[in-house]
Amino acid sequence: MSLPQVAIVILNFNGKHYLEKFLSSVMDSSYANKRVIVADNASTDDSVDYIQAHHPTVEIIQLDQNYGFAGGYNKALAQVTSDYFVLLNSDVEVTRGWIEPVITLMESDNAIAVCQPKLLAYHQKDTFEYAGAAGGWIDLLGYPLARGRVFEYCEKDEHQYDNATPVFWASGAAMFIRARVYNAVGGLDEFFFAHQEEIDLCWRVQLAGYKIFFCPGSTVYHVGGGTLPKGHRKTFLNFRNNMIMLMKNMSIMEKSYTIPVRIAMDWLFACKSLFSGDTDSVKAVAQAHAAVIKWRFTKRGKPMSSRKKMKDLDGVFRGSIVWRYFILKKKKFSEL
């Protein structure tokens, strides 16, 4: 029986320094039936020249402009035929046998459409990494968290989450997805550009009847923060995209009470930022809400409401993570 083909697609934008550091580890992956592809988002450094000179067997897809994470992957993956896609950040170091456990798990159940490996911090390899840790969850108000990471607090990896289990979302830093499912649900939402687009994708995959899984037998190490540094743009995208994601995927009933609460909580954050002198975050929240209103009154801002309730999906914390974390001081996922 032949192994399914796995296309590892690394989206790159001016990331030559990461390619120099981590591309070799991807090339050394032991999985036999793999393709390694770098999709270049119109880099202005010499990333492409470096790949051609030092990794001539790597396939290169050159895009004509920077389409962001979502658009870049959609345009690149439209040119790739494979059984599985792996969306892999350029700032990720993989282990030699990281692919096999994930494919074995996914091949064992056709309903598993998306899967992520254990994500540890590259600079602190005994600690879960922010972007996905041991699999992503979400609370009933739409705040994302992960097993091993709640808000900014990342736990040490003491093998406390070493079980293959359904989750709500898989990290876009290292996401395995069946190619046919990616195409069937329409891929990533390009309006998001970057941030939380993988959560939106996984939500739609679950609504389509598939499962999202975490695979503890596979480990990768993520630098993190390498794509878009902290600042106004990142804050804006996080607030805008999260709100749009809720409006797209929740049922009408869920939206009727969740959206007003979230708007109030966003402005509570803005007030807190104002009192601490962070006027940039206040502007980002205001601009994010304005962008959501604009989105809502465009053609693409009129999504069908889900018939499935959020609480009936895998990986949903049935409460408020904000309350548990900031008021009750519960910082570990296991304490929730």
Helices and strands as residue ranges (DSSP letters): E 6-12, H 16-27, E 34-40, H 47-54, E 59-62, H 68-77, E 84-89, E 92-94, H 99-107, E 112-121, E 124-128, E 136-139, E 144-146, E 149-150, E 153-154, E 165-167, E 174-178, H 179-184, G 190-192, H 197-207, E 211-222, H 232-249, H 252-275, H 279-296, G 299-301, G 310-312, E 316-317, H 321-322, I 323-327, G 333-335
